[in-house]
Amino acid sequence: MEQIFRLLILMLVLTFGAGCTSLRSEAPVSSEIQIQEEAENRINFLRDVSVSTLRDQIQVHIETAQKPTYTAIKQNFPLGVAVYLPETVIPPDFAVSSMPGDPIQSIRAKYADQTETTARIDVLMNQDLPYEVMEETRGLRLVFINPQLNPRICQHQGLT
């Protein structure tokens, strides 16, 4: 009786075990190439930072090789806006293409971390102005509104 019971258990195990195995066996497909391509595409390059004025607006254009991921933070000291661009490379010979004027004190580009993977653009201001960040296909545009030139725009749009 005991032998029949063991034989029955063995047959059940083999039956259920055979049902769980695949009839076709293939080598696993490597996704290494796909992962490398994704990593290469995530890296962005800082191309240019320039300043332009239009009526009551001062615009800071941050040009990158592709649409950036960013964080913009208004800071009280030093007064201005810090823009963080993760996975963005600053070329060794990079320089701001146009010199800022009042109310922008200076613009500087540097790395925010020691591993040099996050670029930081500091737009230092002489006065506290409301601003808006506009996303572009290949970069960002920071639009500062001078309320002394047009106070109704800041109240109407509720800018930062």
C-alpha positions as CSV (number, residue, x, y, z in Angstrom):
1,M,0.0,0.0,0.0
2,E,2.8,2.3,0.9
3,Q,4.5,1.7,-2.5
4,I,1.3,2.5,-4.4
5,F,0.9,5.7,-2.4
6,R,4.5,6.8,-3.2
7,L,4.0,5.9,-6.9
8,L,0.9,8.0,-7.0
9,I,2.6,11.0,-5.4
10,L,5.5,10.6,-7.8
11,M,3.1,10.6,-10.8
12,L,1.3,13.7,-9.5
13,V,4.6,15.6,-9.0
14,L,5.8,14.6,-12.5
15,T,2.5,15.5,-14.1
16,F,2.3,19.0,-12.4
17,G,6.0,19.6,-13.0
18,A,5.7,18.8,-16.7
19,G,2.7,21.1,-17.0
20,C,4.8,24.1,-15.8
21,T,7.7,23.8,-18.2
22,S,7.8,25.5,-21.6
23,L,7.8,23.3,-24.7
24,R,10.1,25.8,-26.5
25,S,13.4,26.8,-25.0
26,E,15.2,29.9,-26.2
27,A,18.2,31.8,-24.9
28,P,17.2,35.0,-23.1
29,V,17.3,38.2,-25.3
30,S,19.8,40.7,-24.0
31,S,18.4,44.2,-23.3
32,E,21.8,45.7,-22.8
33,I,21.8,47.6,-26.1
34,Q,18.4,49.1,-25.4
35,I,19.5,50.2,-21.9
36,Q,22.7,51.8,-23.3
37,E,20.7,53.7,-26.0
38,E,18.3,55.0,-23.3
39,A,21.2,56.2,-21.1
40,E,22.9,58.0,-24.0
41,N,19.7,59.8,-25.0
42,R,19.1,61.0,-21.4
43,I,22.4,63.0,-21.4
44,N,21.8,66.6,-22.4
45,F,24.3,69.3,-23.4
46,L,24.1,73.0,-22.4
47,R,24.6,75.0,-25.6
48,D,24.0,78.7,-24.8
49,V,22.7,81.1,-22.2
50,S,21.7,84.5,-23.5
51,V,19.6,87.5,-22.4
52,S,17.2,89.6,-24.4
53,T,14.7,92.4,-23.5
54,L,11.3,93.0,-24.9
55,R,9.3,96.0,-23.6
56,D,8.7,95.2,-19.9
57,Q,10.3,91.7,-20.1
58,I,13.8,90.5,-19.5
59,Q,14.2,87.0,-21.0
60,V,17.0,84.5,-20.2
61,H,17.3,81.8,-22.9
62,I,18.8,78.5,-21.8
63,E,19.6,76.5,-24.9
64,T,20.2,72.8,-24.6
65,A,20.7,69.9,-27.1
66,Q,17.3,68.5,-26.3
67,K,14.3,69.2,-24.1
68,P,15.6,69.4,-20.6
69,T,14.3,68.1,-17.3
70,Y,14.7,71.0,-14.9
71,T,14.0,72.5,-11.5
72,A,13.8,76.3,-11.0
73,I,14.1,77.7,-7.5
74,K,13.8,81.3,-6.5
75,Q,16.3,82.1,-3.9
76,N,16.6,85.0,-1.4
77,F,20.3,85.0,-0.9
78,P,21.9,85.5,-3.2
79,L,18.9,87.1,-4.8
80,G,17.9,85.4,-8.0
81,V,16.8,82.1,-9.6
82,A,18.8,78.8,-9.7
83,V,17.9,76.4,-12.5
84,Y,19.0,72.8,-12.1
85,L,19.4,70.6,-15.2
86,P,20.0,67.0,-14.2
87,E,22.0,64.8,-16.6
88,T,23.3,67.9,-18.4
89,V,26.9,68.4,-19.5
90,I,28.5,71.9,-19.5
91,P,31.2,72.1,-22.2
92,P,34.6,73.1,-20.9
93,D,34.8,76.2,-23.0
94,F,31.2,77.3,-22.2
95,A,30.5,81.1,-21.7
96,V,27.3,83.1,-21.5
97,S,26.9,84.6,-25.0
98,S,25.4,87.9,-24.0
99,M,26.2,90.0,-21.0
100,P,23.3,90.7,-18.7
101,G,22.2,94.2,-17.7
102,D,20.2,95.7,-15.0
103,P,18.2,94.1,-13.2
104,I,20.3,91.0,-13.9
105,Q,23.5,91.2,-12.0
106,S,25.2,88.1,-13.5
107,I,24.6,84.7,-14.9
108,R,26.9,81.8,-14.2
109,A,26.9,78.1,-15.2
110,K,28.5,75.5,-13.0
111,Y,27.9,72.0,-11.8
112,A,25.7,71.5,-8.7
113,D,27.4,68.2,-7.7
114,Q,30.8,66.8,-7.5
115,T,30.1,64.0,-10.0
116,E,29.3,66.7,-12.6
117,T,26.0,65.3,-13.7
118,T,23.7,68.2,-12.8
119,A,24.2,71.6,-14.4
120,R,23.2,74.7,-12.4
121,I,22.5,78.1,-14.0
122,D,22.4,80.9,-11.5
123,V,20.6,84.1,-12.6
124,L,21.6,86.6,-10.0
125,M,19.4,89.7,-9.7
126,N,19.7,93.3,-8.4
127,Q,16.0,93.3,-7.5
128,D,13.3,90.8,-6.8
129,L,11.2,90.4,-9.9
130,P,8.3,88.0,-10.7
131,Y,9.2,85.4,-13.3
132,E,7.8,82.5,-15.3
133,V,9.6,79.5,-16.8
134,M,8.6,78.7,-20.4
135,E,9.6,75.2,-21.7
136,E,10.9,75.1,-25.3
137,T,11.8,72.2,-27.6
138,R,15.5,72.7,-26.9
139,G,15.8,74.6,-23.7
140,L,14.0,77.0,-21.3
141,R,13.1,80.6,-21.3
142,L,13.0,82.5,-18.0
143,V,10.8,85.6,-18.4
144,F,11.2,88.2,-15.8
145,I,8.5,91.0,-15.6
146,N,9.5,94.4,-14.5
147,P,6.5,95.7,-12.6
148,Q,7.7,99.3,-12.7
149,L,7.3,99.2,-16.5
150,N,3.9,97.5,-16.5
151,P,2.4,96.7,-13.0
152,R,-0.9,95.4,-14.4
153,I,0.8,92.4,-16.0
154,C,2.1,91.0,-12.8
155,Q,-1.2,91.4,-10.9
156,H,-3.2,90.0,-13.8
157,Q,-1.1,86.9,-14.5
158,G,-0.2,86.1,-10.9
159,L,3.5,85.5,-11.7
160,T,5.9,84.2,-9.1
